[in-house]
Structures are given as structure tokens and as C-alpha cells.
């Protein structure tokens, strides 16, 4: 099964995983969370990520809160262009649920594409969608 890493500023990673688990009941084993602000050592986090990447037989999908921020940059540097690591920025609950639901029956490339598409689909102008404005 593909490992998942959720990286975000503050307590977002921990809380979004807790919320996904609470509303879905899905298995969150093999899911790791990291906070990338408030003085956290990015070098140390990078080392921890490399360990997770090397121990994951099926690959690792990283869900980061922002493109261009440390939550996306640190795993990018730690992955060293590994083919078994996917990194998607723009973290939302739809992405986490999609990753948890699909990681057992997809390869890393398929899961990365599915989670990205599901994350984009979950961004909706509600008024426009429901009221046609």
C-alpha cells in the first residue's frame, strides 16, 4: 500500500488527517504528518522523509499545503527525483480522502493523477454551481 505524507504549516496536517479519519473511518496506517513552520528544522524533516521514501515498497504520495512553500520544497529535495514519490500541492480534504480511498489499488502514478484531479474537482464556487450566478 502506498504511504501518504501530509505536510502543512501549523497544525493543518494533523487536523486534516484527523478530520478525514473521523468522517470516513478509513485506515490511516502508513500516513505521516509534518508541520513545516514555527522553527521546525527542514533539514531534519528532509532526513525523515528520505527514510520514509526508502522504506515504502509501493511508493509515497506527499500532499503539501502550498506550491512553492517549504511543505512542497522539502519533499521535492528529499525525493531526489525518485520515480516512486508523487508530490501534490494545494492540500484539501477531498485530496486526503481520495488518497486514503485509492492507495491500496493504484500505483503511485495513478494515485497521484487521481488525487490531483479529485482535489481540483473539490474546488467549487458554490453559489455559481447551485444558483447559476
Buried (B, 14 or more C-beta within 10 A) or exposed (E): EBBBBBBBBEEBBBEBBEEBBEEBEBEBEBBBBBBBBEEBEBEEBBEBBBEBBEEBEBBBBBBBBBEEBBBBBBBBBBBEEBEBBBBBBBBBBBBBBBBBBBBEEBEBEEBBEBBBEBBEEEEEEEEEEEEEE
